[in-house]
Amino acid sequence: MMAPADRRLNVTVISPSAAAFSGTAISIIAPAHDGELGILYGHAPMVVLLGEGLLRIRTDDGPRRFHVARGFLQVLDNTVAVLAEEVEPAAEN
């Protein structure tokens, strides 16, 4: 089932060396320092300390996956910023 186009998250994933992803997403699952965190449209504002693990971004064009380590994730007004010390594309399964 497709979500309406106006119910998307604006997502940016960056590291000190490069911007890894910038676009819209239906949902995100991120590795927080104390477990996984799911984010959908309308999520409450928050800032979370990232752990190390798999960042999964569900887009209209399919899944995008990144291995991230250390950093922060911010949610504000349906915009998600992932600022990680390490960001590497993960193999698609």
PDB file of N, CA, C and O in Angstrom:
ATOM      1  N   MET A   1       0.825  -1.169   0.000  1.00  0.00           N
ATOM      2  CA  MET A   1       0.000   0.000   0.000  1.00  0.00           C
ATOM      3  C   MET A   1       0.874   1.237   0.000  1.00  0.00           C
ATOM      4  O   MET A   1       1.772   1.363   0.833  1.00  0.00           O
ATOM      5  N   MET A   2       0.626   2.142  -0.913  1.00  0.00           N
ATOM      6  CA  MET A   2       1.410   3.359  -1.046  1.00  0.00           C
ATOM      7  C   MET A   2       0.830   4.449  -0.159  1.00  0.00           C
ATOM      8  O   MET A   2      -0.385   4.642  -0.112  1.00  0.00           O
ATOM      9  N   ALA A   3       1.701   5.155   0.540  1.00  0.00           N
ATOM     10  CA  ALA A   3       1.266   6.312   1.326  1.00  0.00           C
ATOM     11  C   ALA A   3       1.106   7.494   0.387  1.00  0.00           C
ATOM     12  O   ALA A   3       1.801   7.568  -0.626  1.00  0.00           O
ATOM     13  N   PRO A   4       0.206   8.421   0.696  1.00  0.00           N
ATOM     14  CA  PRO A   4       0.064   9.608  -0.145  1.00  0.00           C
ATOM     15  C   PRO A   4       1.393  10.349  -0.258  1.00  0.00           C
ATOM     16  O   PRO A   4       2.168  10.383   0.697  1.00  0.00           O
ATOM     17  N   ALA A   5       1.657  10.938  -1.415  1.00  0.00           N
ATOM     18  CA  ALA A   5       2.930  11.605  -1.676  1.00  0.00           C
ATOM     19  C   ALA A   5       3.208  12.737  -0.695  1.00  0.00           C
ATOM     20  O   ALA A   5       4.366  13.052  -0.421  1.00  0.00           O
ATOM     21  N   ASP A   6       2.155  13.349  -0.166  1.00  0.00           N
ATOM     22  CA  ASP A   6       2.371  14.451   0.769  1.00  0.00           C
ATOM     23  C   ASP A   6       2.650  13.966   2.191  1.00  0.00           C
ATOM     24  O   ASP A   6       2.818  14.785   3.095  1.00  0.00           O
ATOM     25  N   ARG A   7       2.701  12.672   2.404  1.00  0.00           N
ATOM     26  CA  ARG A   7       2.976  12.119   3.735  1.00  0.00           C
ATOM     27  C   ARG A   7       4.336  11.419   3.730  1.00  0.00           C
ATOM     28  O   ARG A   7       4.454  10.247   4.085  1.00  0.00           O
ATOM     29  N   ARG A   8       5.344  12.163   3.321  1.00  0.00           N
ATOM     30  CA  ARG A   8       6.709  11.657   3.246  1.00  0.00           C
ATOM     31  C   ARG A   8       7.597  12.406   4.228  1.00  0.00           C
ATOM     32  O   ARG A   8       7.328  13.549   4.598  1.00  0.00           O
ATOM     33  N   LEU A   9       8.644  11.739   4.631  1.00  0.00           N
ATOM     34  CA  LEU A   9       9.689  12.351   5.436  1.00  0.00           C
ATOM     35  C   LEU A   9      10.764  12.896   4.507  1.00  0.00           C
ATOM     36  O   LEU A   9      11.099  12.254   3.512  1.00  0.00           O
ATOM     37  N   ASN A  10      11.298  14.042   4.807  1.00  0.00           N
ATOM     38  CA  ASN A  10      12.477  14.555   4.105  1.00  0.00           C
ATOM     39  C   ASN A  10      13.682  14.080   4.898  1.00  0.00           C
ATOM     40  O   ASN A  10      13.797  14.357   6.092  1.00  0.00           O
ATOM     41  N   VAL A  11      14.584  13.360   4.229  1.00  0.00           N
ATOM     42  CA  VAL A  11      15.681  12.685   4.934  1.00  0.00           C
ATOM     43  C   VAL A  11      17.027  13.097   4.362  1.00  0.00           C
ATOM     44  O   VAL A  11      17.214  13.171   3.148  1.00  0.00           O
ATOM     45  N   THR A  12      17.962  13.365   5.271  1.00  0.00           N
ATOM     46  CA  THR A  12      19.350  13.623   4.903  1.00  0.00           C
ATOM     47  C   THR A  12      20.235  12.758   5.786  1.00  0.00           C
ATOM     48  O   THR A  12      20.068  12.721   7.005  1.00  0.00           O
ATOM     49  N   VAL A  13      21.182  12.059   5.157  1.00  0.00           N
ATOM     50  CA  VAL A  13      22.149  11.234   5.889  1.00  0.00           C
ATOM     51  C   VAL A  13      23.536  11.744   5.505  1.00  0.00           C
ATOM     52  O   VAL A  13      23.930  11.680   4.341  1.00  0.00           O
ATOM     53  N   ILE A  14      24.277  12.253   6.504  1.00  0.00           N
ATOM     54  CA  ILE A  14      25.595  12.792   6.194  1.00  0.00           C
ATOM     55  C   ILE A  14      26.633  12.326   7.203  1.00  0.00           C
ATOM     56  O   ILE A  14      26.324  11.998   8.349  1.00  0.00           O
ATOM     57  N   SER A  15      27.883  12.310   6.732  1.00  0.00           N
ATOM     58  CA  SER A  15      29.038  12.032   7.572  1.00  0.00           C
ATOM     59  C   SER A  15      30.004  13.198   7.382  1.00  0.00           C
ATOM     60  O   SER A  15      29.763  14.057   6.534  1.00  0.00           O
ATOM     61  N   PRO A  16      31.083  13.247   8.146  1.00  0.00           N
ATOM     62  CA  PRO A  16      32.040  14.338   7.945  1.00  0.00           C
ATOM     63  C   PRO A  16      32.637  14.372   6.536  1.00  0.00           C
ATOM     64  O   PRO A  16      33.086  15.423   6.078  1.00  0.00           O
ATOM     65  N   SER A  17      32.644  13.236   5.853  1.00  0.00           N
ATOM     66  CA  SER A  17      33.286  13.194   4.532  1.00  0.00           C
ATOM     67  C   SER A  17      32.331  13.350   3.351  1.00  0.00           C
ATOM     68  O   SER A  17      32.775  13.709   2.260  1.00  0.00           O
ATOM     69  N   ALA A  18      31.032  13.093   3.533  1.00  0.00           N
ATOM     70  CA  ALA A  18      30.123  13.144   2.378  1.00  0.00           C
ATOM     71  C   ALA A  18      28.662  13.079   2.795  1.00  0.00           C
ATOM     72  O   ALA A  18      28.323  12.641   3.894  1.00  0.00           O
ATOM     73  N   ALA A  19      27.806  13.531   1.876  1.00  0.00           N
ATOM     74  CA  ALA A  19      26.362  13.329   2.023  1.00  0.00           C
ATOM     75  C   ALA A  19      26.040  11.993   1.378  1.00  0.00           C
ATOM     76  O   ALA A  19      26.291  11.805   0.188  1.00  0.00           O
ATOM     77  N   ALA A  20      25.484  11.057   2.150  1.00  0.00           N
ATOM     78  CA  ALA A  20      25.217   9.708   1.637  1.00  0.00           C
ATOM     79  C   ALA A  20      23.832   9.585   1.023  1.00  0.00           C
ATOM     80  O   ALA A  20      23.635   8.792   0.101  1.00  0.00           O
ATOM     81  N   PHE A  21      22.855  10.367   1.524  1.00  0.00           N
ATOM     82  CA  PHE A  21      21.490  10.268   1.018  1.00  0.00           C
ATOM     83  C   PHE A  21      20.766  11.575   1.300  1.00  0.00           C
ATOM     84  O   PHE A  21      20.917  12.176   2.364  1.00  0.00           O
ATOM     85  N   SER A  22      19.982  11.996   0.329  1.00  0.00           N
ATOM     86  CA  SER A  22      19.097  13.134   0.501  1.00  0.00           C
ATOM     87  C   SER A  22      17.875  12.872  -0.361  1.00  0.00           C
ATOM     88  O   SER A  22      17.987  12.739  -1.580  1.00  0.00           O
ATOM     89  N   GLY A  23      16.707  12.795   0.267  1.00  0.00           N
ATOM     90  CA  GLY A  23      15.497  12.509  -0.488  1.00  0.00           C
ATOM     91  C   GLY A  23      14.311  12.316   0.431  1.00  0.00           C
ATOM     92  O   GLY A  23      14.345  12.678   1.607  1.00  0.00           O
ATOM     93  N   THR A  24      13.250  11.732  -0.133  1.00  0.00           N
ATOM     94  CA  THR A  24      12.049  11.497   0.657  1.00  0.00           C
ATOM     95  C   THR A  24      11.941  10.015   1.011  1.00  0.00           C
ATOM     96  O   THR A  24      12.460   9.146   0.310  1.00  0.00           O
ATOM     97  N   ALA A  25      11.253   9.756   2.118  1.00  0.00           N
ATOM     98  CA  ALA A  25      11.110   8.383   2.589  1.00  0.00           C
ATOM     99  C   ALA A  25       9.728   8.167   3.178  1.00  0.00           C
ATOM    100  O   ALA A  25       9.083   9.098   3.661  1.00  0.00           O
ATOM    101  N   ILE A  26       9.294   6.925   3.127  1.00  0.00           N
ATOM    102  CA  ILE A  26       8.036   6.509   3.734  1.00  0.00           C
ATOM    103  C   ILE A  26       8.259   6.204   5.212  1.00  0.00           C
ATOM    104  O   ILE A  26       7.424   6.532   6.055  1.00  0.00           O
ATOM    105  N   SER A  27       9.396   5.573   5.520  1.00  0.00           N
ATOM    106  CA  SER A  27       9.720   5.232   6.902  1.00  0.00           C
ATOM    107  C   SER A  27      11.217   5.051   7.055  1.00  0.00           C
ATOM    108  O   SER A  27      11.951   4.896   6.079  1.00  0.00           O
ATOM    109  N   ILE A  28      11.650   5.074   8.310  1.00  0.00           N
ATOM    110  CA  ILE A  28      13.060   4.886   8.649  1.00  0.00           C
ATOM    111  C   ILE A  28      13.128   4.003   9.890  1.00  0.00           C
ATOM    112  O   ILE A  28      12.324   4.141  10.811  1.00  0.00           O
ATOM    113  N   ILE A  29      14.098   3.100   9.898  1.00  0.00           N
ATOM    114  CA  ILE A  29      14.438   2.354  11.108  1.00  0.00           C
ATOM    115  C   ILE A  29      15.915   2.626  11.358  1.00  0.00           C
ATOM    116  O   ILE A  29      16.760   2.360  10.503  1.00  0.00           O
ATOM    117  N   ALA A  30      16.219   3.158  12.538  1.00  0.00           N
ATOM    118  CA  ALA A  30      17.582   3.585  12.845  1.00  0.00           C
ATOM    119  C   ALA A  30      18.088   2.892  14.106  1.00  0.00           C
ATOM    120  O   ALA A  30      17.306   2.559  14.996  1.00  0.00           O
ATOM    121  N   PRO A  31      19.415   2.676  14.178  1.00  0.00           N
ATOM    122  CA  PRO A  31      20.000   2.087  15.382  1.00  0.00           C
ATOM    123  C   PRO A  31      20.294   3.171  16.422  1.00  0.00           C
ATOM    124  O   PRO A  31      21.310   3.859  16.326  1.00  0.00           O
ATOM    125  N   ALA A  32      19.432   3.325  17.391  1.00  0.00           N
ATOM    126  CA  ALA A  32      19.690   4.259  18.484  1.00  0.00           C
ATOM    127  C   ALA A  32      20.683   3.621  19.452  1.00  0.00           C
ATOM    128  O   ALA A  32      20.977   2.430  19.346  1.00  0.00           O
ATOM    129  N   HIS A  33      21.190   4.396  20.378  1.00  0.00           N
ATOM    130  CA  HIS A  33      22.181   3.863  21.319  1.00  0.00           C
ATOM    131  C   HIS A  33      21.604   2.787  22.226  1.00  0.00           C
ATOM    132  O   HIS A  33      22.346   1.991  22.801  1.00  0.00           O
ATOM    133  N   ASP A  34      20.267   2.761  22.356  1.00  0.00           N
ATOM    134  CA  ASP A  34      19.655   1.790  23.270  1.00  0.00           C
ATOM    135  C   ASP A  34      18.627   0.883  22.591  1.00  0.00           C
ATOM    136  O   ASP A  34      17.770   0.307  23.261  1.00  0.00           O
ATOM    137  N   GLY A  35      18.710   0.753  21.262  1.00  0.00           N
ATOM    138  CA  GLY A  35      17.797  -0.123  20.528  1.00  0.00           C
ATOM    139  C   GLY A  35      17.374   0.516  19.225  1.00  0.00           C
ATOM    140  O   GLY A  35      17.794   1.629  18.908  1.00  0.00           O
ATOM    141  N   GLU A  36      16.546  -0.178  18.472  1.00  0.00           N
ATOM    142  CA  GLU A  36      16.095   0.352  17.185  1.00  0.00           C
ATOM    143  C   GLU A  36      14.949   1.343  17.367  1.00  0.00           C
ATOM    144  O   GLU A  36      14.144   1.236  18.292  1.00  0.00           O
ATOM    145  N   LEU A  37      14.904   2.309  16.452  1.00  0.00           N
ATOM    146  CA  LEU A  37      13.909   3.358  16.493  1.00  0.00           C
ATOM    147  C   LEU A  37      13.222   3.428  15.135  1.00  0.00           C
ATOM    148  O   LEU A  37      13.895   3.518  14.108  1.00  0.00           O
ATOM    149  N   GLY A  38      11.888   3.387  15.117  1.00  0.00           N
ATOM    150  CA  GLY A  38      11.116   3.520  13.885  1.00  0.00           C
ATOM    151  C   GLY A  38      10.530   4.920  13.769  1.00  0.00           C
ATOM    152  O   GLY A  38      10.041   5.481  14.749  1.00  0.00           O
ATOM    153  N   ILE A  39      10.583   5.478  12.563  1.00  0.00           N
ATOM    154  CA  ILE A  39      10.082   6.837  12.335  1.00  0.00           C
ATOM    155  C   ILE A  39       9.154   6.832  11.132  1.00  0.00           C
ATOM    156  O   ILE A  39       9.516   6.356  10.056  1.00  0.00           O
ATOM    157  N   LEU A  40       7.959   7.363  11.326  1.00  0.00           N
ATOM    158  CA  LEU A  40       6.971   7.539  10.266  1.00  0.00           C
ATOM    159  C   LEU A  40       6.566   9.010  10.207  1.00  0.00           C
ATOM    160  O   LEU A  40       6.902   9.790  11.099  1.00  0.00           O
ATOM    161  N   TYR A  41       5.851   9.378   9.162  1.00  0.00           N
ATOM    162  CA  TYR A  41       5.325  10.729   9.018  1.00  0.00           C
ATOM    163  C   TYR A  41       4.533  11.108  10.269  1.00  0.00           C
ATOM    164  O   TYR A  41       3.760  10.297  10.779  1.00  0.00           O
ATOM    165  N   GLY A  42       4.716  12.315  10.760  1.00  0.00           N
ATOM    166  CA  GLY A  42       4.001  12.780  11.932  1.00  0.00           C
ATOM    167  C   GLY A  42       4.686  12.468  13.251  1.00  0.00           C
ATOM    168  O   GLY A  42       4.122  12.724  14.315  1.00  0.00           O
ATOM    169  N   HIS A  43       5.905  11.916  13.200  1.00  0.00           N
ATOM    170  CA  HIS A  43       6.620  11.565  14.430  1.00  0.00           C
ATOM    171  C   HIS A  43       6.883  12.823  15.260  1.00  0.00           C
ATOM    172  O   HIS A  43       7.101  13.901  14.708  1.00  0.00           O
ATOM    173  N   ALA A  44       6.862  12.681  16.557  1.00  0.00           N
ATOM    174  CA  ALA A  44       7.150  13.783  17.471  1.00  0.00           C
ATOM    175  C   ALA A  44       8.596  14.255  17.308  1.00  0.00           C
ATOM    176  O   ALA A  44       9.472  13.453  16.985  1.00  0.00           O
ATOM    177  N   PRO A  45       8.853  15.544  17.527  1.00  0.00           N
ATOM    178  CA  PRO A  45      10.229  16.049  17.461  1.00  0.00           C
ATOM    179  C   PRO A  45      11.107  15.355  18.502  1.00  0.00           C
ATOM    180  O   PRO A  45      10.666  15.079  19.617  1.00  0.00           O
ATOM    181  N   MET A  46      12.348  15.080  18.121  1.00  0.00           N
ATOM    182  CA  MET A  46      13.275  14.446  19.053  1.00  0.00           C
ATOM    183  C   MET A  46      14.689  14.485  18.516  1.00  0.00           C
ATOM    184  O   MET A  46      14.912  14.673  17.320  1.00  0.00           O
ATOM    185  N   VAL A  47      15.631  14.306  19.407  1.00  0.00           N
ATOM    186  CA  VAL A  47      17.040  14.111  19.058  1.00  0.00           C
ATOM    187  C   VAL A  47      17.479  12.857  19.789  1.00  0.00           C
ATOM    188  O   VAL A  47      17.206  12.685  20.977  1.00  0.00           O
ATOM    189  N   VAL A  48      18.166  11.979  19.061  1.00  0.00           N
ATOM    190  CA  VAL A  48      18.562  10.684  19.616  1.00  0.00           C
ATOM    191  C   VAL A  48      20.040  10.440  19.328  1.00  0.00           C
ATOM    192  O   VAL A  48      20.544  10.814  18.268  1.00  0.00           O
ATOM    193  N   LEU A  49      20.714   9.824  20.258  1.00  0.00           N
ATOM    194  CA  LEU A  49      22.092   9.414  20.079  1.00  0.00           C
ATOM    195  C   LEU A  49      22.107   8.109  19.280  1.00  0.00           C
ATOM    196  O   LEU A  49      21.463   7.133  19.666  1.00  0.00           O
ATOM    197  N   LEU A  50      22.844   8.094  18.166  1.00  0.00           N
ATOM    198  CA  LEU A  50      22.931   6.882  17.345  1.00  0.00           C
ATOM    199  C   LEU A  50      23.879   5.874  17.973  1.00  0.00           C
ATOM    200  O   LEU A  50      24.848   6.228  18.645  1.00  0.00           O
ATOM    201  N   GLY A  51      23.570   4.621  17.735  1.00  0.00           N
ATOM    202  CA  GLY A  51      24.486   3.549  18.056  1.00  0.00           C
ATOM    203  C   GLY A  51      25.193   3.135  16.774  1.00  0.00           C
ATOM    204  O   GLY A  51      25.379   3.949  15.869  1.00  0.00           O
ATOM    205  N   GLU A  52      25.578   1.891  16.701  1.00  0.00           N
ATOM    206  CA  GLU A  52      26.198   1.349  15.495  1.00  0.00           C
ATOM    207  C   GLU A  52      25.285   0.275  14.940  1.00  0.00           C
ATOM    208  O   GLU A  52      24.832  -0.598  15.680  1.00  0.00           O
ATOM    209  N   GLY A  53      25.007   0.328  13.631  1.00  0.00           N
ATOM    210  CA  GLY A  53      24.146  -0.678  13.039  1.00  0.00           C
ATOM    211  C   GLY A  53      23.592  -0.250  11.703  1.00  0.00           C
ATOM    212  O   GLY A  53      24.145   0.618  11.028  1.00  0.00           O
ATOM    213  N   LEU A  54      22.490  -0.874  11.330  1.00  0.00           N
ATOM    214  CA  LEU A  54      21.891  -0.691  10.017  1.00  0.00           C
ATOM    215  C   LEU A  54      20.806   0.380  10.051  1.00  0.00           C
ATOM    216  O   LEU A  54      19.859   0.299  10.834  1.00  0.00           O
ATOM    217  N   LEU A  55      20.958   1.372   9.201  1.00  0.00           N
ATOM    218  CA  LEU A  55      19.952   2.406   8.991  1.00  0.00           C
ATOM    219  C   LEU A  55      19.161   1.998   7.758  1.00  0.00           C
ATOM    220  O   LEU A  55      19.722   1.873   6.670  1.00  0.00           O
ATOM    221  N   ARG A  56      17.849   1.790   7.928  1.00  0.00           N
ATOM    222  CA  ARG A  56      17.006   1.347   6.808  1.00  0.00           C
ATOM    223  C   ARG A  56      16.028   2.455   6.450  1.00  0.00           C
ATOM    224  O   ARG A  56      15.259   2.924   7.288  1.00  0.00           O
ATOM    225  N   ILE A  57      16.075   2.860   5.188  1.00  0.00           N
ATOM    226  CA  ILE A  57      15.216   3.925   4.684  1.00  0.00           C
ATOM    227  C   ILE A  57      14.316   3.327   3.612  1.00  0.00           C
ATOM    228  O   ILE A  57      14.807   2.797   2.615  1.00  0.00           O
ATOM    229  N   ARG A  58      12.999   3.408   3.807  1.00  0.00           N
ATOM    230  CA  ARG A  58      12.050   2.882   2.817  1.00  0.00           C
ATOM    231  C   ARG A  58      11.590   4.042   1.939  1.00  0.00           C
ATOM    232  O   ARG A  58      10.950   4.980   2.416  1.00  0.00           O
ATOM    233  N   THR A  59      11.925   3.965   0.644  1.00  0.00           N
ATOM    234  CA  THR A  59      11.553   5.007  -0.311  1.00  0.00           C
ATOM    235  C   THR A  59      10.586   4.430  -1.340  1.00  0.00           C
ATOM    236  O   THR A  59      10.366   3.220  -1.397  1.00  0.00           O
ATOM    237  N   ASP A  60      10.018   5.309  -2.144  1.00  0.00           N
ATOM    238  CA  ASP A  60       9.144   4.856  -3.233  1.00  0.00           C
ATOM    239  C   ASP A  60       9.907   4.019  -4.257  1.00  0.00           C
ATOM    240  O   ASP A  60       9.314   3.192  -4.949  1.00  0.00           O
ATOM    241  N   ASP A  61      11.213   4.230  -4.354  1.00  0.00           N
ATOM    242  CA  ASP A  61      12.043   3.492  -5.316  1.00  0.00           C
ATOM    243  C   ASP A  61      12.639   2.218  -4.727  1.00  0.00           C
ATOM    244  O   ASP A  61      13.422   1.533  -5.384  1.00  0.00           O
ATOM    245  N   GLY A  62      12.270   1.903  -3.497  1.00  0.00           N
ATOM    246  CA  GLY A  62      12.793   0.702  -2.850  1.00  0.00           C
ATOM    247  C   GLY A  62      13.606   1.055  -1.638  1.00  0.00           C
ATOM    248  O   GLY A  62      13.767   2.230  -1.310  1.00  0.00           O
ATOM    249  N   PRO A  63      14.126   0.035  -0.960  1.00  0.00           N
ATOM    250  CA  PRO A  63      14.869   0.285   0.278  1.00  0.00           C
ATOM    251  C   PRO A  63      16.264   0.827   0.017  1.00  0.00           C
ATOM    252  O   PRO A  63      16.895   0.505  -0.990  1.00  0.00           O
ATOM    253  N   ARG A  64      16.732   1.652   0.935  1.00  0.00           N
ATOM    254  CA  ARG A  64      18.119   2.117   0.964  1.00  0.00           C
ATOM    255  C   ARG A  64      18.650   1.732   2.328  1.00  0.00           C
ATOM    256  O   ARG A  64      17.972   1.914   3.340  1.00  0.00           O
ATOM    257  N   ARG A  65      19.863   1.199   2.359  1.00  0.00           N
ATOM    258  CA  ARG A  65      20.427   0.713   3.614  1.00  0.00           C
ATOM    259  C   ARG A  65      21.852   1.244   3.775  1.00  0.00           C
ATOM    260  O   ARG A  65      22.638   1.272   2.827  1.00  0.00           O
ATOM    261  N   PHE A  66      22.155   1.656   4.988  1.00  0.00           N
ATOM    262  CA  PHE A  66      23.480   2.177   5.302  1.00  0.00           C
ATOM    263  C   PHE A  66      23.927   1.634   6.649  1.00  0.00           C
ATOM    264  O   PHE A  66      23.124   1.476   7.569  1.00  0.00           O
ATOM    265  N   HIS A  67      25.207   1.353   6.750  1.00  0.00           N
ATOM    266  CA  HIS A  67      25.787   1.041   8.052  1.00  0.00           C
ATOM    267  C   HIS A  67      26.227   2.377   8.639  1.00  0.00           C
ATOM    268  O   HIS A  67      27.005   3.102   8.019  1.00  0.00           O
ATOM    269  N   VAL A  68      25.734   2.704   9.832  1.00  0.00           N
ATOM    270  CA  VAL A  68      26.097   3.953  10.486  1.00  0.00           C
ATOM    271  C   VAL A  68      26.707   3.654  11.853  1.00  0.00           C
ATOM    272  O   VAL A  68      26.431   2.624  12.468  1.00  0.00           O
ATOM    273  N   ALA A  69      27.534   4.574  12.302  1.00  0.00           N
ATOM    274  CA  ALA A  69      28.143   4.429  13.626  1.00  0.00           C
ATOM    275  C   ALA A  69      28.339   5.807  14.242  1.00  0.00           C
ATOM    276  O   ALA A  69      28.867   6.723  13.612  1.00  0.00           O
ATOM    277  N   ARG A  70      27.907   5.924  15.471  1.00  0.00           N
ATOM    278  CA  ARG A  70      28.098   7.116  16.292  1.00  0.00           C
ATOM    279  C   ARG A  70      27.572   8.376  15.604  1.00  0.00           C
ATOM    280  O   ARG A  70      27.821   8.609  14.421  1.00  0.00           O
ATOM    281  N   GLY A  71      26.864   9.155  16.349  1.00  0.00           N
ATOM    282  CA  GLY A  71      26.332  10.402  15.840  1.00  0.00           C
ATOM    283  C   GLY A  71      24.966  10.689  16.435  1.00  0.00           C
ATOM    284  O   GLY A  71      24.637  10.235  17.531  1.00  0.00           O
ATOM    285  N   PHE A  72      24.180  11.452  15.693  1.00  0.00           N
ATOM    286  CA  PHE A  72      22.875  11.880  16.160  1.00  0.00           C
ATOM    287  C   PHE A  72      21.834  11.752  15.059  1.00  0.00           C
ATOM    288  O   PHE A  72      22.156  11.768  13.871  1.00  0.00           O
ATOM    289  N   LEU A  73      20.593  11.626  15.474  1.00  0.00           N
ATOM    290  CA  LEU A  73      19.455  11.648  14.561  1.00  0.00           C
ATOM    291  C   LEU A  73      18.468  12.661  15.130  1.00  0.00           C
ATOM    292  O   LEU A  73      18.144  12.637  16.318  1.00  0.00           O
ATOM    293  N   GLN A  74      17.996  13.556  14.257  1.00  0.00           N
ATOM    294  CA  GLN A  74      17.018  14.561  14.672  1.00  0.00           C
ATOM    295  C   GLN A  74      15.768  14.430  13.828  1.00  0.00           C
ATOM    296  O   GLN A  74      15.849  14.266  12.611  1.00  0.00           O
ATOM    297  N   VAL A  75      14.606  14.503  14.472  1.00  0.00           N
ATOM    298  CA  VAL A  75      13.310  14.541  13.796  1.00  0.00           C
ATOM    299  C   VAL A  75      12.662  15.866  14.158  1.00  0.00           C
ATOM    300  O   VAL A  75      12.525  16.189  15.338  1.00  0.00           O
ATOM    301  N   LEU A  76      12.258  16.643  13.143  1.00  0.00           N
ATOM    302  CA  LEU A  76      11.591  17.918  13.371  1.00  0.00           C
ATOM    303  C   LEU A  76      10.749  18.251  12.149  1.00  0.00           C
ATOM    304  O   LEU A  76      11.280  18.382  11.046  1.00  0.00           O
ATOM    305  N   ASP A  77       9.457  18.388  12.334  1.00  0.00           N
ATOM    306  CA  ASP A  77       8.532  18.755  11.250  1.00  0.00           C
ATOM    307  C   ASP A  77       8.666  17.842  10.028  1.00  0.00           C
ATOM    308  O   ASP A  77       8.771  18.320   8.898  1.00  0.00           O
ATOM    309  N   ASN A  78       8.661  16.538  10.260  1.00  0.00           N
ATOM    310  CA  ASN A  78       8.748  15.522   9.201  1.00  0.00           C
ATOM    311  C   ASN A  78      10.042  15.599   8.396  1.00  0.00           C
ATOM    312  O   ASN A  78      10.102  15.157   7.249  1.00  0.00           O
ATOM    313  N   THR A  79      11.068  16.164   9.010  1.00  0.00           N
ATOM    314  CA  THR A  79      12.410  16.183   8.436  1.00  0.00           C
ATOM    315  C   THR A  79      13.314  15.397   9.368  1.00  0.00           C
ATOM    316  O   THR A  79      13.330  15.631  10.577  1.00  0.00           O
ATOM    317  N   VAL A  80      14.070  14.459   8.799  1.00  0.00           N
ATOM    318  CA  VAL A  80      14.969  13.617   9.580  1.00  0.00           C
ATOM    319  C   VAL A  80      16.397  13.876   9.109  1.00  0.00           C
ATOM    320  O   VAL A  80      16.712  13.728   7.928  1.00  0.00           O
ATOM    321  N   ALA A  81      17.251  14.264  10.048  1.00  0.00           N
ATOM    322  CA  ALA A  81      18.669  14.464   9.755  1.00  0.00           C
ATOM    323  C   ALA A  81      19.460  13.419  10.530  1.00  0.00           C
ATOM    324  O   ALA A  81      19.357  13.322  11.753  1.00  0.00           O
ATOM    325  N   VAL A  82      20.250  12.639   9.797  1.00  0.00           N
ATOM    326  CA  VAL A  82      21.126  11.642  10.408  1.00  0.00           C
ATOM    327  C   VAL A  82      22.550  12.142  10.215  1.00  0.00           C
ATOM    328  O   VAL A  82      23.037  12.251   9.090  1.00  0.00           O
ATOM    329  N   LEU A  83      23.211  12.443  11.326  1.00  0.00           N
ATOM    330  CA  LEU A  83      24.582  12.953  11.315  1.00  0.00           C
ATOM    331  C   LEU A  83      25.446  11.918  12.006  1.00  0.00           C
ATOM    332  O   LEU A  83      25.437  11.816  13.232  1.00  0.00           O
ATOM    333  N   ALA A  84      26.196  11.148  11.225  1.00  0.00           N
ATOM    334  CA  ALA A  84      26.959  10.031  11.778  1.00  0.00           C
ATOM    335  C   ALA A  84      28.439  10.180  11.472  1.00  0.00           C
ATOM    336  O   ALA A  84      28.820  10.701  10.423  1.00  0.00           O
ATOM    337  N   GLU A  85      29.271   9.716  12.399  1.00  0.00           N
ATOM    338  CA  GLU A  85      30.714   9.737  12.177  1.00  0.00           C
ATOM    339  C   GLU A  85      31.107   8.830  11.021  1.00  0.00           C
ATOM    340  O   GLU A  85      32.024   9.141  10.261  1.00  0.00           O
ATOM    341  N   GLU A  86      30.408   7.706  10.891  1.00  0.00           N
ATOM    342  CA  GLU A  86      30.675   6.752   9.803  1.00  0.00           C
ATOM    343  C   GLU A  86      29.373   6.412   9.099  1.00  0.00           C
ATOM    344  O   GLU A  86      28.379   6.081   9.746  1.00  0.00           O
ATOM    345  N   VAL A  87      29.378   6.492   7.771  1.00  0.00           N
ATOM    346  CA  VAL A  87      28.230   6.092   6.949  1.00  0.00           C
ATOM    347  C   VAL A  87      28.775   5.332   5.749  1.00  0.00           C
ATOM    348  O   VAL A  87      29.569   5.864   4.973  1.00  0.00           O
ATOM    349  N   GLU A  88      28.343   4.087   5.604  1.00  0.00           N
ATOM    350  CA  GLU A  88      28.740   3.263   4.459  1.00  0.00           C
ATOM    351  C   GLU A  88      27.514   2.597   3.869  1.00  0.00           C
ATOM    352  O   GLU A  88      26.659   2.122   4.616  1.00  0.00           O
ATOM    353  N   PRO A  89      27.402   2.548   2.546  1.00  0.00           N
ATOM    354  CA  PRO A  89      26.279   1.802   1.948  1.00  0.00           C
ATOM    355  C   PRO A  89      26.352   0.335   2.393  1.00  0.00           C
ATOM    356  O   PRO A  89      27.433  -0.251   2.446  1.00  0.00           O
ATOM    357  N   ALA A  90      25.207  -0.243   2.707  1.00  0.00           N
ATOM    358  CA  ALA A  90      25.128  -1.648   3.107  1.00  0.00           C
ATOM    359  C   ALA A  90      24.617  -2.462   1.932  1.00  0.00           C
ATOM    360  O   ALA A  90      23.881  -1.950   1.088  1.00  0.00           O
ATOM    361  N   ALA A  91      25.004  -3.722   1.879  1.00  0.00           N
ATOM    362  CA  ALA A  91      24.546  -4.615   0.819  1.00  0.00           C
ATOM    363  C   ALA A  91      23.040  -4.764   0.889  1.00  0.00           C
ATOM    364  O   ALA A  91      22.476  -4.887   1.977  1.00  0.00           O
ATOM    365  N   GLU A  92      22.382  -4.754  -0.263  1.00  0.00           N
ATOM    366  CA  GLU A  92      20.924  -4.968  -0.337  1.00  0.00           C
ATOM    367  C   GLU A  92      20.654  -6.457  -0.266  1.00  0.00           C
ATOM    368  O   GLU A  92      21.272  -7.239  -0.988  1.00  0.00           O
ATOM    369  N   ASN A  93      19.736  -6.854   0.600  1.00  0.00           N
ATOM    370  CA  ASN A  93      19.369  -8.275   0.718  1.00  0.00           C
ATOM    371  C   ASN A  93      17.977  -8.482   0.218  1.00  0.00           C
ATOM    372  O   ASN A  93      17.478  -9.607   0.232  1.00  0.00           O
TER     373      ASN A  93
END
